[in-house]
Amino acid sequence: MAYKKHPRHITQEQFADNTTVDGDRLDSAMESFERHVNAVPQGDVETKWLPTRFVAGWIPSKDGAPNQNFAHHWPWLTTPNISNWVMAGSTVPDQFSNPERVKGYGIPGINPATGTSPTMGTARNSSQYIWTTSFHVHRPTIITNVDVMLHTDQIGSPTRQYANGFLYGNPPPQGYANGDASEDFSFSLHVDAPTSTENRQLNEVELIRSQFVVNQSTATYKAWGFPHVDMTPAAFPGGPPHGVWEPVACNVPIHQNARVRLSLVIPPAITVAASAYNSSWGNYPWSRQHFTTVVHMLEEVS
């Protein structure tokens, strides 16, 4: 039998057989009922949920631009927060508050602990890159889906700037062959600890997608009609967008007043393939595609 709240949830007066029914008791019951109606407790109201989406994206600098513009990787930061990345001429701190910026980003062929430091590593070849976006949740919410898209240009287009094929090159990481689909991209959804929001070690990882075959989620789009007489140029040189769409369905409850982070991690900028492995991400892995993220959530509405 379905649970129903007892009448005494509204009034302490109980009217039943073999009990007295007089004016004082009726007045008391009506006063209790009036107070309840004028200030209905939140638990008596059915929770309503409003769909909300947080959309973010990033497009790299134009290929072929001057080196100082094309090669910069902001807002991508190196995954290890180590002395090797401290600007020349600056003072290296005795310790870093967050030696790792995110959890669970390991990929085949890269060991972050293979630098001059036996624990954390300072070699640039083992430094992957992370882009994190965050948002604040005021009321309790439920995250239902996370979509991550890596957009590339159409093969054979006149100007193909975003040309990542998500394949290993020569040499590949151990256990893989030249031309194999790569497994070197990851993303995670994590929530800051309420009592120490800046300590990444205390973050609670709610969702993680790592070491998966990236191009198994390849998406193609219907070709655009040509030309577009109201546009300049009339046809986009890169062709209609292609790439990877990685949708993840989930059911993640988020407590109120939480700061939620979505982190994307790409491979290192490998300038010497023999020092690690080679892949279609190239020397500037942030520039081989542009990115879109969508976090779908249900917000509680009172």
C-alpha positions in Angstrom: 0.0 0.0 0.0 1.3 3.4 -0.9 2.5 5.6 2.0 0.2 8.4 2.9 0.8 11.1 5.5 -1.2 10.8 8.7 -3.9 13.4 9.4 -1.9 14.4 12.5 0.7 15.9 10.1 -1.8 18.8 9.8 -3.5 18.7 13.2 -3.0 16.9 16.5 -6.8 16.5 16.9 -8.0 13.0 16.1 -11.7 12.6 15.3 -12.9 9.0 15.3 -15.6 6.7 16.8 -16.0 6.8 20.6 -14.3 10.2 20.8 -15.8 13.5 21.8 -16.5 16.2 19.1 -16.9 19.6 20.6 -16.4 23.2 19.5 -13.0 23.7 21.2 -11.5 20.7 19.4 -13.0 21.7 16.1 -11.6 25.2 16.5 -8.2 23.9 17.4 -8.2 21.6 14.3 -9.3 24.4 12.0 -6.6 26.7 13.4 -4.0 24.1 12.8 -5.3 23.5 9.3 -5.2 27.3 8.6 -1.6 27.6 9.8 -0.6 24.7 7.6 -2.2 26.1 4.5 -0.7 29.6 5.0 2.8 28.1 5.3 2.9 24.8 3.5 6.1 22.9 4.3 8.4 22.2 1.4 8.1 18.5 2.0 4.3 18.8 1.2 5.0 20.2 -2.3 5.9 17.9 -5.2 9.4 18.7 -6.4 9.6 20.3 -9.8 12.6 20.1 -12.1 13.6 22.6 -14.7 15.9 21.5 -17.6 19.1 23.6 -17.8 22.1 23.3 -20.1 25.6 24.8 -19.6 27.3 25.1 -23.0 30.9 26.0 -23.5 33.3 26.0 -26.4 36.8 26.9 -27.5 38.3 27.6 -31.0 42.2 27.6 -31.3 44.2 30.3 -33.1 44.2 30.2 -36.9 46.7 27.7 -38.4 49.6 29.4 -40.0 49.4 32.5 -37.9 52.6 33.9 -36.3 54.2 31.4 -33.9 53.5 33.5 -30.8 49.8 33.4 -31.6 49.4 29.9 -33.0 51.6 28.1 -30.4 50.0 29.5 -27.3 47.8 27.0 -25.5 45.7 29.1 -23.2 43.2 28.3 -21.6 44.8 24.8 -21.7 47.1 24.2 -18.7 49.5 21.4 -18.1 48.0 18.6 -16.0 51.0 18.5 -13.5 51.6 21.7 -11.6 55.4 21.4 -11.4 58.6 23.5 -11.3 59.4 22.8 -14.9 56.5 25.0 -15.9 57.3 28.0 -13.7 58.2 31.0 -15.8 61.9 31.6 -16.3 63.2 34.1 -13.8 60.4 33.4 -11.3 60.9 31.9 -7.9 60.0 28.3 -7.6 57.7 27.6 -4.6 58.8 25.1 -2.0 55.6 23.1 -2.8 52.6 23.3 -5.0 49.1 23.3 -3.5 47.8 21.2 -6.3 50.6 19.1 -7.9 47.9 17.5 -10.1 45.1 19.6 -11.5 42.7 16.7 -12.2 42.3 13.0 -11.4 42.1 9.9 -13.7 43.7 11.3 -16.9 46.3 8.5 -17.6 46.7 7.4 -21.2 48.8 4.7 -22.9 52.4 5.7 -23.6 52.6 8.6 -21.1 53.8 8.3 -17.6 53.6 11.7 -15.7 56.2 10.4 -13.2 59.1 10.0 -15.7 60.9 13.3 -15.2 63.7 14.5 -13.0 61.4 14.0 -10.0 60.7 10.4 -9.1 57.3 11.3 -7.7 55.6 13.9 -9.9 57.9 14.3 -12.9 59.1 17.5 -14.6 59.6 16.4 -18.1 57.5 18.4 -20.6 57.0 15.4 -22.8 54.8 13.9 -20.0 52.7 17.0 -19.4 49.3 16.6 -20.9 47.0 19.6 -21.2 43.7 20.3 -19.4 40.9 22.8 -20.0 38.4 23.1 -17.1 35.2 25.0 -17.0 33.2 25.4 -13.8 29.8 26.6 -12.7 28.0 27.1 -9.4 24.9 25.1 -8.4 22.7 27.1 -5.9 19.9 24.4 -5.4 20.1 20.6 -5.5 20.3 19.4 -9.1 20.6 16.2 -11.1 23.1 16.0 -14.0 21.5 13.8 -16.7 23.9 14.0 -19.6 27.3 15.3 -20.6 28.2 15.9 -24.3 31.7 16.5 -25.5 32.3 17.3 -29.2 35.7 17.6 -31.0 35.0 19.3 -34.3 37.2 18.7 -37.4 37.0 19.9 -41.0 35.7 17.7 -43.9 38.4 15.5 -45.5 39.2 16.9 -48.9 38.0 20.4 -48.2 40.0 23.3 -49.8 41.3 24.5 -46.4 41.4 21.8 -43.8 42.7 23.5 -40.6 41.2 21.1 -38.1 42.4 17.7 -39.3 42.8 15.4 -36.3 42.1 11.8 -37.4 42.5 10.5 -33.8 45.1 7.9 -34.8 48.4 6.8 -33.5 51.5 7.4 -35.6 55.0 6.1 -35.8 56.1 5.2 -33.2 52.8 4.2 -31.4 52.6 3.6 -27.7 53.4 0.1 -26.5 50.7 -2.4 -27.4 49.4 -0.4 -30.4 50.3 -0.2 -34.1 50.9 2.6 -36.4 47.4 3.8 -37.7 45.5 2.3 -34.7 42.6 4.5 -33.3 43.9 6.5 -30.4 42.8 6.2 -26.8 44.5 9.4 -25.6 41.6 11.8 -24.7 39.7 11.9 -21.5 37.2 14.1 -19.7 35.7 14.1 -16.2 33.0 15.8 -14.1 34.0 16.5 -10.6 32.7 18.5 -7.6 34.8 20.6 -5.2 34.9 19.6 -1.6 32.6 22.0 0.4 35.1 22.7 3.1 38.2 23.1 0.8 37.1 24.2 -2.6 40.6 24.9 -3.9 42.1 21.5 -3.0 41.9 19.3 -6.1 42.9 16.2 -4.1 39.6 16.4 -2.2 37.5 16.7 -5.4 34.7 14.1 -5.8 34.8 12.6 -9.3 31.2 12.0 -10.4 31.8 11.0 -14.0 34.9 10.0 -15.9 35.5 8.9 -19.5 39.1 7.8 -20.3 41.1 5.4 -22.4 38.3 4.9 -24.9 38.6 4.7 -28.7 38.0 8.3 -29.6 37.0 7.9 -33.2 34.4 5.2 -32.4 32.1 8.2 -31.8 32.8 9.9 -35.1 30.0 12.1 -36.3 29.3 13.3 -39.8 27.0 16.1 -40.9 24.8 16.6 -43.9 26.6 18.6 -46.6 25.6 22.2 -46.8 24.1 23.6 -49.9 26.4 25.7 -52.1 26.8 28.6 -52.5 25.4 30.8 -49.8 24.9 34.0 -51.7 24.3 36.0 -48.5 27.7 35.0 -46.9 31.3 35.9 -47.4 32.9 33.6 -48.3 30.1 31.9 -50.1 31.3 28.5 -49.1 33.1 27.7 -45.8 36.6 26.5 -46.8 36.7 23.8 -44.2 33.5 22.2 -45.4 30.6 21.1 -43.2 31.8 20.2 -39.6 32.8 16.6 -38.8 34.6 15.1 -35.8 33.7 13.3 -32.6 30.6 13.5 -30.5 30.9 11.6 -27.2 27.6 11.6 -25.3 27.4 10.2 -21.8 24.1 9.5 -20.0 24.2 9.7 -16.3 22.2 10.3 -13.1 24.4 12.4 -10.8 22.8 14.2 -7.9 24.6 17.4 -7.0 24.2 19.0 -3.5 23.2 22.7 -3.2 25.9 25.4 -3.2 28.3 23.2 -5.1 31.0 24.1 -7.6 31.0 21.7 -10.5 33.9 21.3 -12.9 34.1 19.7 -16.3 37.7 19.0 -17.3 39.0 17.9 -20.8 42.5 16.4 -21.1 44.4 16.1 -24.4 47.8 14.5 -25.1 51.1 16.2 -24.6 52.7 18.5 -27.2 55.2 15.9 -28.4 57.9 17.6 -30.4 60.2 14.5 -30.5 58.2 11.4 -31.3 60.9 9.0 -30.1 60.7 10.4 -26.6 57.1 9.2 -26.2 54.9 8.3 -29.1 53.5 10.0 -32.2 49.8 10.6 -33.1 47.6 12.8 -35.3 47.3 15.3 -32.4 50.7 16.7 -33.5 53.0 19.2 -31.9 50.1 21.5 -31.0 47.4 19.1 -29.8 45.0 22.0 -28.8 45.0 23.3 -32.4 43.9 20.1 -34.3 40.1 20.5 -33.6 37.8 22.9 -31.8 35.7 21.9 -28.8 32.2 22.1 -27.5 30.8 20.8 -24.2 27.2 20.6 -23.0 26.2 19.7 -19.4 22.5 18.8 -19.1 21.0 19.1 -15.7 17.6 19.3 -13.9 17.4 22.2 -11.4 15.0 22.0 -8.5 12.3 24.6 -8.6 10.2 25.4 -5.5 
